Amino acid sequence: MDRATELKRLRFRAWHRGTKEADLLIGGFFDRHAAGWGDAEIAWFAALLEEDDVDVMAWAIGTQVAPARFQGPLMEGLMTLDYIPVAK
């Protein structure tokens, strides 16, 4: 699959998680950062999408420690939460 198609597929999956909270967290992170990702980051995100939303959200807000395979700069970026739009 070419890169553009893969990114479209990942974006759809990121924004259709099942709850609004997970959509905002995972989809917002994708929208903010995916344009600068290489193959390793895309693979990391694809693997993250296979995890349960409850776990991903717990890792992002720091109530659970992420597994070693997800730790690193991308998880640190996910944990900043500065990419989630604030409702007014």
HTML snippet that shows the backbone in 3Dmol.js (N, CA, C, O; Angstrom):
<script src="https://3Dmol.org/build/3Dmol-min.js"></script>
<div id="view" style="width:600px;height:400px;position:relative"></div>
<script>
const pdb = `
ATOM      1  N   MET A   1       0.859  -1.175   0.000  1.00  0.00           N
ATOM      2  CA  MET A   1       0.000   0.000   0.000  1.00  0.00           C
ATOM      3  C   MET A   1       0.902   1.234   0.000  1.00  0.00           C
ATOM      4  O   MET A   1       1.888   1.290   0.735  1.00  0.00           O
ATOM      5  N   ASP A   2       0.561   2.208  -0.819  1.00  0.00           N
ATOM      6  CA  ASP A   2       1.394   3.404  -0.858  1.00  0.00           C
ATOM      7  C   ASP A   2       1.181   4.250   0.398  1.00  0.00           C
ATOM      8  O   ASP A   2       0.190   4.083   1.110  1.00  0.00           O
ATOM      9  N   ARG A   3       2.110   5.146   0.657  1.00  0.00           N
ATOM     10  CA  ARG A   3       2.116   5.953   1.890  1.00  0.00           C
ATOM     11  C   ARG A   3       0.835   6.775   2.047  1.00  0.00           C
ATOM     12  O   ARG A   3       0.251   6.810   3.130  1.00  0.00           O
ATOM     13  N   ALA A   4       0.401   7.428   0.984  1.00  0.00           N
ATOM     14  CA  ALA A   4      -0.799   8.272   1.075  1.00  0.00           C
ATOM     15  C   ALA A   4      -2.027   7.450   1.445  1.00  0.00           C
ATOM     16  O   ALA A   4      -2.838   7.878   2.267  1.00  0.00           O
ATOM     17  N   THR A   5      -2.167   6.285   0.849  1.00  0.00           N
ATOM     18  CA  THR A   5      -3.304   5.419   1.149  1.00  0.00           C
ATOM     19  C   THR A   5      -3.228   4.915   2.585  1.00  0.00           C
ATOM     20  O   THR A   5      -4.234   4.873   3.293  1.00  0.00           O
ATOM     21  N   GLU A   6      -2.023   4.534   3.010  1.00  0.00           N
ATOM     22  CA  GLU A   6      -1.845   4.061   4.392  1.00  0.00           C
ATOM     23  C   GLU A   6      -2.203   5.160   5.391  1.00  0.00           C
ATOM     24  O   GLU A   6      -2.866   4.888   6.392  1.00  0.00           O
ATOM     25  N   LEU A   7      -1.777   6.391   5.136  1.00  0.00           N
ATOM     26  CA  LEU A   7      -2.104   7.493   6.048  1.00  0.00           C
ATOM     27  C   LEU A   7      -3.604   7.769   6.080  1.00  0.00           C
ATOM     28  O   LEU A   7      -4.148   8.071   7.142  1.00  0.00           O
ATOM     29  N   LYS A   8      -4.273   7.674   4.954  1.00  0.00           N
ATOM     30  CA  LYS A   8      -5.732   7.861   4.925  1.00  0.00           C
ATOM     31  C   LYS A   8      -6.422   6.775   5.744  1.00  0.00           C
ATOM     32  O   LYS A   8      -7.357   7.049   6.497  1.00  0.00           O
ATOM     33  N   ARG A   9      -5.950   5.543   5.589  1.00  0.00           N
ATOM     34  CA  ARG A   9      -6.520   4.420   6.342  1.00  0.00           C
ATOM     35  C   ARG A   9      -6.309   4.620   7.840  1.00  0.00           C
ATOM     36  O   ARG A   9      -7.229   4.415   8.632  1.00  0.00           O
ATOM     37  N   LEU A  10      -5.111   5.017   8.223  1.00  0.00           N
ATOM     38  CA  LEU A  10      -4.818   5.242   9.642  1.00  0.00           C
ATOM     39  C   LEU A  10      -5.635   6.406  10.193  1.00  0.00           C
ATOM     40  O   LEU A  10      -6.123   6.344  11.322  1.00  0.00           O
ATOM     41  N   ARG A  11      -5.786   7.459   9.409  1.00  0.00           N
ATOM     42  CA  ARG A  11      -6.582   8.608   9.875  1.00  0.00           C
ATOM     43  C   ARG A  11      -8.028   8.199  10.124  1.00  0.00           C
ATOM     44  O   ARG A  11      -8.622   8.578  11.133  1.00  0.00           O
ATOM     45  N   PHE A  12      -8.585   7.430   9.207  1.00  0.00           N
ATOM     46  CA  PHE A  12      -9.958   6.966   9.400  1.00  0.00           C
ATOM     47  C   PHE A  12     -10.058   6.159  10.688  1.00  0.00           C
ATOM     48  O   PHE A  12     -10.955   6.392  11.498  1.00  0.00           O
ATOM     49  N   ARG A  13      -9.149   5.218  10.880  1.00  0.00           N
ATOM     50  CA  ARG A  13      -9.179   4.383  12.090  1.00  0.00           C
ATOM     51  C   ARG A  13      -8.951   5.199  13.349  1.00  0.00           C
ATOM     52  O   ARG A  13      -9.507   4.885  14.401  1.00  0.00           O
ATOM     53  N   ALA A  14      -8.139   6.244  13.252  1.00  0.00           N
ATOM     54  CA  ALA A  14      -7.860   7.091  14.414  1.00  0.00           C
ATOM     55  C   ALA A  14      -9.094   7.888  14.836  1.00  0.00           C
ATOM     56  O   ALA A  14      -9.303   8.129  16.025  1.00  0.00           O
ATOM     57  N   TRP A  15      -9.899   8.291  13.875  1.00  0.00           N
ATOM     58  CA  TRP A  15     -11.072   9.120  14.165  1.00  0.00           C
ATOM     59  C   TRP A  15     -12.367   8.316  14.322  1.00  0.00           C
ATOM     60  O   TRP A  15     -13.425   8.907  14.539  1.00  0.00           O
ATOM     61  N   HIS A  16     -12.311   7.011  14.220  1.00  0.00           N
ATOM     62  CA  HIS A  16     -13.507   6.170  14.361  1.00  0.00           C
ATOM     63  C   HIS A  16     -13.237   5.063  15.365  1.00  0.00           C
ATOM     64  O   HIS A  16     -13.220   3.881  15.022  1.00  0.00           O
ATOM     65  N   ARG A  17     -13.030   5.465  16.601  1.00  0.00           N
ATOM     66  CA  ARG A  17     -12.649   4.536  17.650  1.00  0.00           C
ATOM     67  C   ARG A  17     -13.852   3.970  18.397  1.00  0.00           C
ATOM     68  O   ARG A  17     -13.787   2.854  18.912  1.00  0.00           O
ATOM     69  N   GLY A  18     -14.927   4.710  18.461  1.00  0.00           N
ATOM     70  CA  GLY A  18     -16.103   4.217  19.168  1.00  0.00           C
ATOM     71  C   GLY A  18     -16.594   5.152  20.258  1.00  0.00           C
ATOM     72  O   GLY A  18     -17.766   5.111  20.632  1.00  0.00           O
ATOM     73  N   THR A  19     -15.707   5.995  20.770  1.00  0.00           N
ATOM     74  CA  THR A  19     -16.125   7.018  21.726  1.00  0.00           C
ATOM     75  C   THR A  19     -15.550   8.358  21.295  1.00  0.00           C
ATOM     76  O   THR A  19     -14.482   8.417  20.685  1.00  0.00           O
ATOM     77  N   LYS A  20     -16.244   9.409  21.606  1.00  0.00           N
ATOM     78  CA  LYS A  20     -15.789  10.750  21.237  1.00  0.00           C
ATOM     79  C   LYS A  20     -14.442  11.074  21.885  1.00  0.00           C
ATOM     80  O   LYS A  20     -13.583  11.707  21.270  1.00  0.00           O
ATOM     81  N   GLU A  21     -14.270  10.632  23.133  1.00  0.00           N
ATOM     82  CA  GLU A  21     -13.030  10.913  23.848  1.00  0.00           C
ATOM     83  C   GLU A  21     -11.839  10.267  23.148  1.00  0.00           C
ATOM     84  O   GLU A  21     -10.801  10.902  22.963  1.00  0.00           O
ATOM     85  N   ALA A  22     -11.993   9.008  22.762  1.00  0.00           N
ATOM     86  CA  ALA A  22     -10.903   8.308  22.071  1.00  0.00           C
ATOM     87  C   ALA A  22     -10.669   8.916  20.690  1.00  0.00           C
ATOM     88  O   ALA A  22      -9.525   9.028  20.247  1.00  0.00           O
ATOM     89  N   ASP A  23     -11.741   9.306  20.010  1.00  0.00           N
ATOM     90  CA  ASP A  23     -11.587   9.952  18.704  1.00  0.00           C
ATOM     91  C   ASP A  23     -10.756  11.221  18.834  1.00  0.00           C
ATOM     92  O   ASP A  23      -9.830  11.441  18.053  1.00  0.00           O
ATOM     93  N   LEU A  24     -11.079  12.051  19.809  1.00  0.00           N
ATOM     94  CA  LEU A  24     -10.360  13.312  19.993  1.00  0.00           C
ATOM     95  C   LEU A  24      -8.901  13.076  20.368  1.00  0.00           C
ATOM     96  O   LEU A  24      -8.008  13.760  19.867  1.00  0.00           O
ATOM     97  N   LEU A  25      -8.664  12.120  21.238  1.00  0.00           N
ATOM     98  CA  LEU A  25      -7.310  11.851  21.686  1.00  0.00           C
ATOM     99  C   LEU A  25      -6.468  11.253  20.553  1.00  0.00           C
ATOM    100  O   LEU A  25      -5.419  11.795  20.207  1.00  0.00           O
ATOM    101  N   ILE A  26      -6.916  10.167  19.993  1.00  0.00           N
ATOM    102  CA  ILE A  26      -6.123   9.442  19.001  1.00  0.00           C
ATOM    103  C   ILE A  26      -6.164  10.144  17.646  1.00  0.00           C
ATOM    104  O   ILE A  26      -5.136  10.290  16.985  1.00  0.00           O
ATOM    105  N   GLY A  27      -7.343  10.572  17.240  1.00  0.00           N
ATOM    106  CA  GLY A  27      -7.458  11.287  15.968  1.00  0.00           C
ATOM    107  C   GLY A  27      -6.762  12.635  16.000  1.00  0.00           C
ATOM    108  O   GLY A  27      -6.109  13.027  15.033  1.00  0.00           O
ATOM    109  N   GLY A  28      -6.900  13.345  17.112  1.00  0.00           N
ATOM    110  CA  GLY A  28      -6.225  14.641  17.248  1.00  0.00           C
ATOM    111  C   GLY A  28      -4.714  14.500  17.199  1.00  0.00           C
ATOM    112  O   GLY A  28      -4.029  15.315  16.583  1.00  0.00           O
ATOM    113  N   PHE A  29      -4.196  13.466  17.849  1.00  0.00           N
ATOM    114  CA  PHE A  29      -2.755  13.205  17.820  1.00  0.00           C
ATOM    115  C   PHE A  29      -2.307  12.920  16.391  1.00  0.00           C
ATOM    116  O   PHE A  29      -1.291  13.448  15.937  1.00  0.00           O
ATOM    117  N   PHE A  30      -3.058  12.092  15.691  1.00  0.00           N
ATOM    118  CA  PHE A  30      -2.723  11.780  14.300  1.00  0.00           C
ATOM    119  C   PHE A  30      -2.696  13.053  13.459  1.00  0.00           C
ATOM    120  O   PHE A  30      -1.725  13.306  12.747  1.00  0.00           O
ATOM    121  N   ASP A  31      -3.746  13.848  13.537  1.00  0.00           N
ATOM    122  CA  ASP A  31      -3.825  15.057  12.720  1.00  0.00           C
ATOM    123  C   ASP A  31      -2.681  16.024  12.999  1.00  0.00           C
ATOM    124  O   ASP A  31      -2.176  16.669  12.079  1.00  0.00           O
ATOM    125  N   ARG A  32      -2.274  16.129  14.242  1.00  0.00           N
ATOM    126  CA  ARG A  32      -1.214  17.065  14.613  1.00  0.00           C
ATOM    127  C   ARG A  32       0.159  16.591  14.148  1.00  0.00           C
ATOM    128  O   ARG A  32       0.996  17.415  13.780  1.00  0.00           O
ATOM    129  N   HIS A  33       0.409  15.281  14.158  1.00  0.00           N
ATOM    130  CA  HIS A  33       1.779  14.799  13.989  1.00  0.00           C
ATOM    131  C   HIS A  33       2.059  13.954  12.752  1.00  0.00           C
ATOM    132  O   HIS A  33       3.218  13.862  12.347  1.00  0.00           O
ATOM    133  N   ALA A  34       1.084  13.349  12.148  1.00  0.00           N
ATOM    134  CA  ALA A  34       1.333  12.339  11.108  1.00  0.00           C
ATOM    135  C   ALA A  34       2.077  12.873   9.888  1.00  0.00           C
ATOM    136  O   ALA A  34       2.811  12.121   9.246  1.00  0.00           O
ATOM    137  N   ALA A  35       1.910  14.128   9.557  1.00  0.00           N
ATOM    138  CA  ALA A  35       2.553  14.666   8.348  1.00  0.00           C
ATOM    139  C   ALA A  35       4.073  14.529   8.397  1.00  0.00           C
ATOM    140  O   ALA A  35       4.714  14.412   7.353  1.00  0.00           O
ATOM    141  N   GLY A  36       4.649  14.542   9.581  1.00  0.00           N
ATOM    142  CA  GLY A  36       6.098  14.455   9.708  1.00  0.00           C
ATOM    143  C   GLY A  36       6.626  13.067  10.005  1.00  0.00           C
ATOM    144  O   GLY A  36       7.820  12.913  10.262  1.00  0.00           O
ATOM    145  N   TRP A  37       5.783  12.058   9.980  1.00  0.00           N
ATOM    146  CA  TRP A  37       6.193  10.702  10.339  1.00  0.00           C
ATOM    147  C   TRP A  37       6.880   9.980   9.192  1.00  0.00           C
ATOM    148  O   TRP A  37       6.537  10.144   8.022  1.00  0.00           O
ATOM    149  N   GLY A  38       7.860   9.179   9.573  1.00  0.00           N
ATOM    150  CA  GLY A  38       8.490   8.241   8.652  1.00  0.00           C
ATOM    151  C   GLY A  38       7.870   6.872   8.827  1.00  0.00           C
ATOM    152  O   GLY A  38       6.858   6.717   9.511  1.00  0.00           O
ATOM    153  N   ASP A  39       8.479   5.887   8.208  1.00  0.00           N
ATOM    154  CA  ASP A  39       7.944   4.530   8.250  1.00  0.00           C
ATOM    155  C   ASP A  39       7.863   3.966   9.668  1.00  0.00           C
ATOM    156  O   ASP A  39       6.894   3.287  10.010  1.00  0.00           O
ATOM    157  N   ALA A  40       8.871   4.242  10.489  1.00  0.00           N
ATOM    158  CA  ALA A  40       8.880   3.705  11.860  1.00  0.00           C
ATOM    159  C   ALA A  40       7.738   4.289  12.685  1.00  0.00           C
ATOM    160  O   ALA A  40       7.091   3.570  13.447  1.00  0.00           O
ATOM    161  N   GLU A  41       7.490   5.577  12.539  1.00  0.00           N
ATOM    162  CA  GLU A  41       6.407   6.217  13.291  1.00  0.00           C
ATOM    163  C   GLU A  41       5.043   5.736  12.811  1.00  0.00           C
ATOM    164  O   GLU A  41       4.129   5.545  13.614  1.00  0.00           O
ATOM    165  N   ILE A  42       4.906   5.541  11.509  1.00  0.00           N
ATOM    166  CA  ILE A  42       3.645   5.025  10.972  1.00  0.00           C
ATOM    167  C   ILE A  42       3.389   3.613  11.503  1.00  0.00           C
ATOM    168  O   ILE A  42       2.261   3.284  11.871  1.00  0.00           O
ATOM    169  N   ALA A  43       4.413   2.796  11.541  1.00  0.00           N
ATOM    170  CA  ALA A  43       4.268   1.436  12.071  1.00  0.00           C
ATOM    171  C   ALA A  43       3.913   1.467  13.552  1.00  0.00           C
ATOM    172  O   ALA A  43       3.094   0.668  14.006  1.00  0.00           O
ATOM    173  N   TRP A  44       4.516   2.374  14.308  1.00  0.00           N
ATOM    174  CA  TRP A  44       4.210   2.523  15.737  1.00  0.00           C
ATOM    175  C   TRP A  44       2.735   2.875  15.914  1.00  0.00           C
ATOM    176  O   TRP A  44       2.041   2.278  16.737  1.00  0.00           O
ATOM    177  N   PHE A  45       2.266   3.843  15.141  1.00  0.00           N
ATOM    178  CA  PHE A  45       0.883   4.283  15.274  1.00  0.00           C
ATOM    179  C   PHE A  45      -0.084   3.185  14.854  1.00  0.00           C
ATOM    180  O   PHE A  45      -1.119   2.996  15.494  1.00  0.00           O
ATOM    181  N   ALA A  46       0.239   2.462  13.790  1.00  0.00           N
ATOM    182  CA  ALA A  46      -0.616   1.353  13.354  1.00  0.00           C
ATOM    183  C   ALA A  46      -0.727   0.307  14.459  1.00  0.00           C
ATOM    184  O   ALA A  46      -1.804  -0.242  14.689  1.00  0.00           O
ATOM    185  N   ALA A  47       0.376   0.032  15.137  1.00  0.00           N
ATOM    186  CA  ALA A  47       0.346  -0.922  16.254  1.00  0.00           C
ATOM    187  C   ALA A  47      -0.474  -0.365  17.416  1.00  0.00           C
ATOM    188  O   ALA A  47      -1.208  -1.106  18.069  1.00  0.00           O
ATOM    189  N   LEU A  48      -0.353   0.919  17.672  1.00  0.00           N
ATOM    190  CA  LEU A  48      -1.127   1.554  18.750  1.00  0.00           C
ATOM    191  C   LEU A  48      -2.621   1.416  18.506  1.00  0.00           C
ATOM    192  O   LEU A  48      -3.394   1.207  19.440  1.00  0.00           O
ATOM    193  N   LEU A  49      -3.021   1.533  17.251  1.00  0.00           N
ATOM    194  CA  LEU A  49      -4.443   1.427  16.912  1.00  0.00           C
ATOM    195  C   LEU A  49      -5.011   0.039  17.180  1.00  0.00           C
ATOM    196  O   LEU A  49      -6.228  -0.123  17.262  1.00  0.00           O
ATOM    197  N   GLU A  50      -4.162  -0.944  17.314  1.00  0.00           N
ATOM    198  CA  GLU A  50      -4.611  -2.298  17.623  1.00  0.00           C
ATOM    199  C   GLU A  50      -4.899  -2.487  19.113  1.00  0.00           C
ATOM    200  O   GLU A  50      -5.512  -3.478  19.508  1.00  0.00           O
ATOM    201  N   GLU A  51      -4.463  -1.549  19.925  1.00  0.00           N
ATOM    202  CA  GLU A  51      -4.657  -1.634  21.375  1.00  0.00           C
ATOM    203  C   GLU A  51      -6.055  -1.132  21.758  1.00  0.00           C
ATOM    204  O   GLU A  51      -6.686  -0.385  21.010  1.00  0.00           O
ATOM    205  N   ASP A  52      -6.518  -1.553  22.919  1.00  0.00           N
ATOM    206  CA  ASP A  52      -7.813  -1.088  23.425  1.00  0.00           C
ATOM    207  C   ASP A  52      -7.754   0.401  23.750  1.00  0.00           C
ATOM    208  O   ASP A  52      -6.770   0.892  24.302  1.00  0.00           O
ATOM    209  N   ASP A  53      -8.818   1.103  23.400  1.00  0.00           N
ATOM    210  CA  ASP A  53      -8.868   2.541  23.640  1.00  0.00           C
ATOM    211  C   ASP A  53      -8.669   2.885  25.111  1.00  0.00           C
ATOM    212  O   ASP A  53      -8.003   3.869  25.433  1.00  0.00           O
ATOM    213  N   VAL A  54      -9.232   2.095  25.989  1.00  0.00           N
ATOM    214  CA  VAL A  54      -9.105   2.355  27.426  1.00  0.00           C
ATOM    215  C   VAL A  54      -7.630   2.349  27.826  1.00  0.00           C
ATOM    216  O   VAL A  54      -7.194   3.182  28.620  1.00  0.00           O
ATOM    217  N   ASP A  55      -6.874   1.418  27.280  1.00  0.00           N
ATOM    218  CA  ASP A  55      -5.448   1.353  27.589  1.00  0.00           C
ATOM    219  C   ASP A  55      -4.703   2.553  27.009  1.00  0.00           C
ATOM    220  O   ASP A  55      -3.909   3.186  27.704  1.00  0.00           O
ATOM    221  N   VAL A  56      -4.953   2.864  25.751  1.00  0.00           N
ATOM    222  CA  VAL A  56      -4.278   3.998  25.106  1.00  0.00           C
ATOM    223  C   VAL A  56      -4.567   5.287  25.867  1.00  0.00           C
ATOM    224  O   VAL A  56      -3.667   6.098  26.088  1.00  0.00           O
ATOM    225  N   MET A  57      -5.811   5.473  26.262  1.00  0.00           N
ATOM    226  CA  MET A  57      -6.167   6.687  27.000  1.00  0.00           C
ATOM    227  C   MET A  57      -5.481   6.715  28.364  1.00  0.00           C
ATOM    228  O   MET A  57      -5.033   7.772  28.807  1.00  0.00           O
ATOM    229  N   ALA A  58      -5.394   5.574  29.029  1.00  0.00           N
ATOM    230  CA  ALA A  58      -4.710   5.515  30.328  1.00  0.00           C
ATOM    231  C   ALA A  58      -3.231   5.829  30.178  1.00  0.00           C
ATOM    232  O   ALA A  58      -2.656   6.514  31.025  1.00  0.00           O
ATOM    233  N   TRP A  59      -2.609   5.342  29.118  1.00  0.00           N
ATOM    234  CA  TRP A  59      -1.195   5.655  28.881  1.00  0.00           C
ATOM    235  C   TRP A  59      -1.027   7.141  28.604  1.00  0.00           C
ATOM    236  O   TRP A  59      -0.083   7.763  29.091  1.00  0.00           O
ATOM    237  N   ALA A  60      -1.944   7.713  27.820  1.00  0.00           N
ATOM    238  CA  ALA A  60      -1.836   9.122  27.440  1.00  0.00           C
ATOM    239  C   ALA A  60      -1.991  10.056  28.633  1.00  0.00           C
ATOM    240  O   ALA A  60      -1.320  11.085  28.708  1.00  0.00           O
ATOM    241  N   ILE A  61      -2.873   9.705  29.566  1.00  0.00           N
ATOM    242  CA  ILE A  61      -3.075  10.594  30.717  1.00  0.00           C
ATOM    243  C   ILE A  61      -2.212  10.206  31.915  1.00  0.00           C
ATOM    244  O   ILE A  61      -2.229  10.880  32.945  1.00  0.00           O
ATOM    245  N   GLY A  62      -1.463   9.123  31.773  1.00  0.00           N
ATOM    246  CA  GLY A  62      -0.495   8.747  32.789  1.00  0.00           C
ATOM    247  C   GLY A  62      -1.027   7.946  33.954  1.00  0.00           C
ATOM    248  O   GLY A  62      -0.356   7.845  34.982  1.00  0.00           O
ATOM    249  N   THR A  63      -2.211   7.374  33.828  1.00  0.00           N
ATOM    250  CA  THR A  63      -2.725   6.546  34.919  1.00  0.00           C
ATOM    251  C   THR A  63      -2.219   5.114  34.834  1.00  0.00           C
ATOM    252  O   THR A  63      -2.336   4.352  35.794  1.00  0.00           O
ATOM    253  N   GLN A  64      -1.658   4.747  33.687  1.00  0.00           N
ATOM    254  CA  GLN A  64      -0.989   3.453  33.511  1.00  0.00           C
ATOM    255  C   GLN A  64       0.295   3.699  32.729  1.00  0.00           C
ATOM    256  O   GLN A  64       0.382   4.631  31.930  1.00  0.00           O
ATOM    257  N   VAL A  65       1.276   2.862  32.968  1.00  0.00           N
ATOM    258  CA  VAL A  65       2.531   2.948  32.221  1.00  0.00           C
ATOM    259  C   VAL A  65       2.363   2.174  30.919  1.00  0.00           C
ATOM    260  O   VAL A  65       1.886   1.039  30.914  1.00  0.00           O
ATOM    261  N   ALA A  66       2.758   2.796  29.828  1.00  0.00           N
ATOM    262  CA  ALA A  66       2.673   2.136  28.530  1.00  0.00           C
ATOM    263  C   ALA A  66       3.673   0.987  28.456  1.00  0.00           C
ATOM    264  O   ALA A  66       4.749   1.060  29.049  1.00  0.00           O
ATOM    265  N   PRO A  67       3.324  -0.067  27.736  1.00  0.00           N
ATOM    266  CA  PRO A  67       4.283  -1.152  27.526  1.00  0.00           C
ATOM    267  C   PRO A  67       5.560  -0.625  26.866  1.00  0.00           C
ATOM    268  O   PRO A  67       5.534   0.396  26.179  1.00  0.00           O
ATOM    269  N   ALA A  68       6.644  -1.308  27.074  1.00  0.00           N
ATOM    270  CA  ALA A  68       7.949  -0.869  26.560  1.00  0.00           C
ATOM    271  C   ALA A  68       7.917  -0.624  25.054  1.00  0.00           C
ATOM    272  O   ALA A  68       8.574   0.299  24.571  1.00  0.00           O
ATOM    273  N   ARG A  69       7.171  -1.427  24.305  1.00  0.00           N
ATOM    274  CA  ARG A  69       7.145  -1.273  22.843  1.00  0.00           C
ATOM    275  C   ARG A  69       6.535   0.052  22.393  1.00  0.00           C
ATOM    276  O   ARG A  69       6.735   0.474  21.254  1.00  0.00           O
ATOM    277  N   PHE A  70       5.789   0.710  23.288  1.00  0.00           N
ATOM    278  CA  PHE A  70       5.180   1.996  22.944  1.00  0.00           C
ATOM    279  C   PHE A  70       5.878   3.184  23.595  1.00  0.00           C
ATOM    280  O   PHE A  70       5.560   4.329  23.272  1.00  0.00           O
ATOM    281  N   GLN A  71       6.799   2.947  24.482  1.00  0.00           N
ATOM    282  CA  GLN A  71       7.484   4.047  25.150  1.00  0.00           C
ATOM    283  C   GLN A  71       8.459   4.728  24.197  1.00  0.00           C
ATOM    284  O   GLN A  71       9.013   4.093  23.300  1.00  0.00           O
ATOM    285  N   GLY A  72       8.660   6.011  24.398  1.00  0.00           N
ATOM    286  CA  GLY A  72       9.583   6.772  23.567  1.00  0.00           C
ATOM    287  C   GLY A  72       8.987   8.105  23.174  1.00  0.00           C
ATOM    288  O   GLY A  72       7.993   8.539  23.757  1.00  0.00           O
ATOM    289  N   PRO A  73       9.581   8.755  22.196  1.00  0.00           N
ATOM    290  CA  PRO A  73       9.155  10.106  21.812  1.00  0.00           C
ATOM    291  C   PRO A  73       7.699  10.214  21.370  1.00  0.00           C
ATOM    292  O   PRO A  73       7.032  11.199  21.683  1.00  0.00           O
ATOM    293  N   LEU A  74       7.199   9.216  20.649  1.00  0.00           N
ATOM    294  CA  LEU A  74       5.801   9.312  20.209  1.00  0.00           C
ATOM    295  C   LEU A  74       4.840   9.209  21.386  1.00  0.00           C
ATOM    296  O   LEU A  74       3.845   9.932  21.436  1.00  0.00           O
ATOM    297  N   MET A  75       5.124   8.329  22.325  1.00  0.00           N
ATOM    298  CA  MET A  75       4.262   8.240  23.505  1.00  0.00           C
ATOM    299  C   MET A  75       4.355   9.529  24.313  1.00  0.00           C
ATOM    300  O   MET A  75       3.352  10.002  24.847  1.00  0.00           O
ATOM    301  N   GLU A  76       5.541  10.092  24.404  1.00  0.00           N
ATOM    302  CA  GLU A  76       5.689  11.372  25.107  1.00  0.00           C
ATOM    303  C   GLU A  76       4.848  12.444  24.423  1.00  0.00           C
ATOM    304  O   GLU A  76       4.229  13.269  25.096  1.00  0.00           O
ATOM    305  N   GLY A  77       4.820  12.437  23.097  1.00  0.00           N
ATOM    306  CA  GLY A  77       3.975  13.376  22.361  1.00  0.00           C
ATOM    307  C   GLY A  77       2.505  13.132  22.613  1.00  0.00           C
ATOM    308  O   GLY A  77       1.735  14.080  22.770  1.00  0.00           O
ATOM    309  N   LEU A  78       2.103  11.863  22.655  1.00  0.00           N
ATOM    310  CA  LEU A  78       0.712  11.518  22.944  1.00  0.00           C
ATOM    311  C   LEU A  78       0.326  12.016  24.336  1.00  0.00           C
ATOM    312  O   LEU A  78      -0.804  12.453  24.553  1.00  0.00           O
ATOM    313  N   MET A  79       1.267  11.948  25.272  1.00  0.00           N
ATOM    314  CA  MET A  79       0.990  12.335  26.657  1.00  0.00           C
ATOM    315  C   MET A  79       0.917  13.845  26.873  1.00  0.00           C
ATOM    316  O   MET A  79       0.477  14.284  27.936  1.00  0.00           O
ATOM    317  N   THR A  80       1.333  14.650  25.898  1.00  0.00           N
ATOM    318  CA  THR A  80       1.253  16.105  26.081  1.00  0.00           C
ATOM    319  C   THR A  80      -0.182  16.607  26.068  1.00  0.00           C
ATOM    320  O   THR A  80      -0.512  17.601  26.715  1.00  0.00           O
ATOM    321  N   LEU A  81      -1.029  15.909  25.324  1.00  0.00           N
ATOM    322  CA  LEU A  81      -2.461  16.244  25.220  1.00  0.00           C
ATOM    323  C   LEU A  81      -2.719  17.653  24.702  1.00  0.00           C
ATOM    324  O   LEU A  81      -3.833  18.157  24.844  1.00  0.00           O
ATOM    325  N   ASP A  82      -1.721  18.304  24.104  1.00  0.00           N
ATOM    326  CA  ASP A  82      -1.896  19.667  23.608  1.00  0.00           C
ATOM    327  C   ASP A  82      -2.530  19.721  22.219  1.00  0.00           C
ATOM    328  O   ASP A  82      -2.680  20.801  21.647  1.00  0.00           O
ATOM    329  N   TYR A  83      -2.891  18.596  21.692  1.00  0.00           N
ATOM    330  CA  TYR A  83      -3.454  18.499  20.345  1.00  0.00           C
ATOM    331  C   TYR A  83      -4.969  18.309  20.372  1.00  0.00           C
ATOM    332  O   TYR A  83      -5.602  18.246  19.319  1.00  0.00           O
ATOM    333  N   ILE A  84      -5.549  18.217  21.557  1.00  0.00           N
ATOM    334  CA  ILE A  84      -6.998  18.004  21.688  1.00  0.00           C
ATOM    335  C   ILE A  84      -7.691  19.364  21.703  1.00  0.00           C
ATOM    336  O   ILE A  84      -7.392  20.204  22.552  1.00  0.00           O
ATOM    337  N   PRO A  85      -8.618  19.586  20.764  1.00  0.00           N
ATOM    338  CA  PRO A  85      -9.303  20.882  20.729  1.00  0.00           C
ATOM    339  C   PRO A  85     -10.173  21.058  21.984  1.00  0.00           C
ATOM    340  O   PRO A  85     -10.810  20.119  22.460  1.00  0.00           O
ATOM    341  N   VAL A  86     -10.174  22.259  22.484  1.00  0.00           N
ATOM    342  CA  VAL A  86     -10.961  22.581  23.679  1.00  0.00           C
ATOM    343  C   VAL A  86     -12.327  23.103  23.221  1.00  0.00           C
ATOM    344  O   VAL A  86     -12.415  24.047  22.435  1.00  0.00           O
ATOM    345  N   ALA A  87     -13.383  22.474  23.726  1.00  0.00           N
ATOM    346  CA  ALA A  87     -14.743  22.904  23.399  1.00  0.00           C
ATOM    347  C   ALA A  87     -15.034  24.223  24.104  1.00  0.00           C
ATOM    348  O   ALA A  87     -14.618  24.440  25.243  1.00  0.00           O
ATOM    349  N   LYS A  88     -15.741  25.082  23.421  1.00  0.00           N
ATOM    350  CA  LYS A  88     -16.100  26.384  24.026  1.00  0.00           C
ATOM    351  C   LYS A  88     -17.576  26.543  24.107  1.00  0.00           C
ATOM    352  O   LYS A  88     -18.062  27.568  24.584  1.00  0.00           O
TER     353      LYS A  88
END
`;
const viewer = $3Dmol.createViewer("view");
viewer.addModel(pdb, "pdb");
viewer.setStyle({}, {cartoon: {color: "spectrum"}});
viewer.zoomTo();
viewer.render();
</script>
